[in-house]
C-alpha cells in the first residue's frame, strides 16, 4: 500500500512521498536515532546506534552488519586520533628544535626553567623522558611542574615511574619501543603496536599505584 503524495518532514529533510508506510516509519525512527546519537568528531555513531539502524532497515541481518560496520568505523576513528596526535606532537617537537636552534640559551636555565637535551632529562619518545641526575638522598632533581624526582626514574605525561619500586626500568623499555615506532612512517600495524604499548604503560601505572597503596607510600 502506498501513502498519498504528501511531503512529510523528517529529521533530515522531506520524506519520499512514495515510500511505503513501513519504509517511512523506518526512516523516521532512523532520524530519531540520528538526533539521539549525532556521532563523534568524525560523525561516526556508536555501535549500538548503527546496529539499531541496521535492524530497522533489514531486520536481524541489518543488525549484524550494522554492528560489524560500526566496530570497524570506530577502530578506524581511533587510528585517526592516534595519527593526528602523533602529527601534532611531531609539529611541536619540530617547533622546539627550531626554537632551541635559534636560541641555544633555552637549553639551560634556573629556577623554573625546563632543562633539555643533556640536562637532567633524556627524551625516550614524544611523551616520555628518563631522569638523569642524583638520588633523593643526594638532593634529587627539580623539574618544573613535578615534585622532586631522582635519577633513573622515568616520566610519562607527568606520571613518575619509580626506580626503587622496580617500575622505571620496565617503563623505559616500553618507552624506547614507542620512540622507535614514532621515528618511522605510521602504518595501521604500527598504530596498533602503539596502542598495545600504551595499554601496557597503563597497566604499569596501575601496578605501581597498587603497590604504593599496599606499602602505604604517599601518592
C-alpha positions as CSV (number, residue, x, y, z in Angstrom):
1,X,0.0,0.0,0.0
2,X,1.3,3.4,-1.0
3,X,0.8,6.5,1.0
4,X,-0.6,9.6,-0.6
5,X,1.7,12.0,-2.3
6,X,2.1,14.3,0.7
7,X,5.5,15.5,1.7
8,X,6.3,14.7,5.3
9,X,9.1,16.4,7.1
10,X,11.6,14.1,8.6
11,X,14.6,14.8,10.8
12,X,17.0,15.1,7.8
13,X,14.6,16.7,5.3
14,X,11.4,15.8,3.4
15,X,10.4,12.1,3.1
16,X,9.9,10.5,-0.2
17,X,6.1,10.7,-0.7
18,X,6.0,7.3,-2.4
19,X,7.6,5.3,0.4
20,X,5.5,2.5,1.9
21,X,4.2,3.1,5.4
22,X,6.8,0.7,6.8
23,X,9.7,2.4,5.0
24,X,8.5,5.8,6.1
25,X,8.3,4.6,9.7
26,X,11.8,3.2,9.4
27,X,13.1,6.5,8.1
28,X,11.5,8.4,10.9
29,X,13.0,6.0,13.5
30,X,16.4,6.3,12.0
31,X,16.1,10.1,12.1
32,X,15.3,10.0,15.8
33,X,18.3,7.8,16.3
34,X,20.5,10.3,14.5
35,X,19.2,13.0,16.8
36,X,19.9,11.0,19.9
37,X,23.4,10.0,18.7
38,X,24.9,12.6,16.3
39,X,28.2,10.7,16.3
40,X,31.8,11.5,17.4
41,X,34.1,14.2,16.0
42,X,34.2,12.2,12.7
43,X,30.5,11.7,12.6
44,X,30.7,8.0,13.4
45,X,27.8,6.8,15.6
46,X,28.1,4.2,18.4
47,X,28.0,0.5,17.5
48,X,24.6,0.3,19.3
49,X,23.1,3.0,17.1
50,X,24.5,1.6,13.9
51,X,23.2,-1.9,14.8
52,X,19.8,-0.4,15.7
53,X,19.5,1.4,12.4
54,X,20.6,-1.7,10.5
55,X,17.9,-3.7,12.3
56,X,15.3,-1.1,11.4
57,X,16.3,-1.3,7.7
58,X,16.9,-5.0,7.3
59,X,16.0,-6.9,10.5
60,X,18.5,-9.3,12.1
61,X,20.9,-9.3,9.1
62,X,21.0,-5.5,9.2
63,X,21.6,-5.5,12.9
64,X,24.7,-7.8,12.5
65,X,26.0,-5.8,9.5
66,X,25.4,-2.5,11.3
67,X,27.3,-3.7,14.4
68,X,30.3,-5.0,12.3
69,X,30.5,-1.8,10.3
70,X,30.2,0.2,13.5
71,X,33.1,-1.6,15.2
72,X,35.2,-1.2,12.1
73,X,34.5,2.5,11.7
74,X,35.3,3.2,15.4
75,X,38.6,1.3,15.1
76,X,39.4,3.5,12.1
77,X,38.5,6.6,14.1
78,X,40.8,5.6,16.9
79,X,43.6,5.1,14.4
80,X,42.9,8.6,13.0
81,X,43.1,10.1,16.5
82,X,46.5,8.4,17.2
83,X,47.7,9.6,13.8
84,X,46.6,13.2,14.4
85,X,48.0,13.2,17.9
86,X,51.4,11.9,16.6
87,X,51.3,14.6,13.9
88,X,50.6,17.3,16.4
89,X,53.4,16.1,18.7
90,X,55.8,16.0,15.8
91,X,55.0,19.5,14.8
92,X,55.5,20.6,18.5
93,X,58.9,18.8,18.5
94,X,59.9,20.5,15.3
95,X,59.0,23.8,16.7
96,X,61.0,23.1,19.9
97,X,64.1,22.1,17.9
98,X,63.8,25.2,15.8
99,X,63.4,27.4,18.9
100,X,66.4,25.7,20.6
101,X,68.5,26.1,17.4
102,X,67.7,29.8,17.2
103,X,68.3,30.4,20.9
104,X,70.7,27.8,22.5
105,X,70.4,29.6,25.9
106,X,67.0,27.9,26.2
107,X,68.8,24.6,26.9
108,X,69.9,25.9,30.3
109,X,68.1,27.8,32.9
110,X,67.4,28.1,36.6
111,X,64.5,28.1,39.0
112,X,61.5,27.0,36.9
113,X,63.4,26.7,33.6
114,X,62.9,23.4,31.8
115,X,66.2,21.5,31.2
116,X,66.5,19.6,27.9
117,X,69.0,17.7,25.8
118,X,71.9,16.9,28.1
119,X,70.3,18.3,31.2
120,X,68.5,16.2,33.9
121,X,66.1,14.6,31.5
122,X,66.6,12.4,28.4
123,X,63.8,12.0,25.9
124,X,62.6,8.4,25.3
125,X,59.7,9.3,23.0
126,X,57.4,12.2,22.3
127,X,55.7,11.8,25.7
128,X,58.2,10.1,28.0
129,X,61.6,11.0,29.5
130,X,64.2,9.5,31.7
131,X,65.6,11.5,34.6
132,X,69.4,11.8,34.7
133,X,70.7,13.0,38.0
134,X,71.3,12.3,41.7
135,X,69.1,10.3,44.1
136,X,66.7,11.8,46.6
137,X,69.4,11.4,49.3
138,X,71.8,13.4,47.2
139,X,69.2,16.2,46.5
140,X,67.3,14.7,43.6
141,X,66.3,16.6,40.5
142,X,63.9,19.6,40.5
143,X,61.7,19.8,37.4
144,X,59.0,22.4,36.7
145,X,55.6,21.1,37.4
146,X,57.0,18.0,39.1
147,X,57.8,17.1,42.7
148,X,61.4,16.2,43.4
149,X,62.5,13.3,41.2
150,X,65.6,11.2,41.1
151,X,68.0,9.7,38.6
152,X,66.8,6.5,36.7
153,X,63.1,7.4,37.2
154,X,61.0,7.8,34.1
155,X,58.2,10.2,33.4
156,X,55.2,9.9,31.1
157,X,52.6,12.7,30.8
158,X,53.5,13.8,34.4
159,X,53.4,10.3,35.9
160,X,56.6,9.3,37.6
161,X,57.7,5.7,37.4
162,X,59.7,4.7,40.4
163,X,63.1,3.0,40.0
164,X,63.1,1.9,43.6
165,X,59.8,0.1,43.2
166,X,61.1,-1.6,40.0
167,X,58.7,0.1,37.5
168,X,61.1,2.7,35.9
169,X,63.2,0.1,34.1
170,X,60.1,-1.7,32.7
171,X,58.6,1.6,31.5
172,X,61.9,2.7,30.0
173,X,61.9,-0.4,27.7
174,X,58.3,0.3,26.6
175,X,59.0,4.0,26.1
176,X,62.0,3.2,23.9
177,X,59.9,0.9,21.8
178,X,57.4,3.6,21.3
179,X,60.1,6.0,20.4
180,X,61.4,3.7,17.7
181,X,57.9,3.4,16.2
182,X,57.4,7.1,16.3
183,X,60.5,7.6,14.2
184,X,59.1,5.5,11.4
185,X,56.3,6.3,8.9
186,X,53.0,5.5,10.6
187,X,51.1,2.5,9.2
188,X,48.0,0.7,10.5
189,X,50.2,-2.0,12.0
190,X,52.4,0.5,13.8
191,X,49.4,2.3,15.1
192,X,48.1,-0.9,16.6
193,X,51.5,-1.5,18.1
194,X,51.5,1.9,19.7
195,X,48.0,1.2,21.2
196,X,49.2,-2.1,22.7
197,X,52.3,-0.4,24.2
198,X,50.1,2.4,25.6
199,X,47.9,-0.2,27.2
200,X,51.0,-1.9,28.8
201,X,52.1,1.5,30.1
202,X,48.7,2.0,31.7
203,X,49.0,-1.4,33.4
204,X,52.4,-0.4,34.8
205,X,50.9,2.8,36.2
206,X,48.1,0.8,37.8
207,X,50.5,-1.7,39.2
208,X,52.7,0.9,40.8
209,X,49.8,2.7,42.4
210,X,48.5,-0.6,43.8
211,X,52.0,-1.4,45.2
212,X,52.3,2.1,46.7
213,X,48.9,1.7,48.4
214,X,49.9,-1.7,49.8
215,X,53.1,-0.3,51.2
216,X,51.4,2.9,52.5
217,X,53.5,5.1,50.3
218,X,52.0,8.6,49.8
219,X,50.8,9.3,46.2
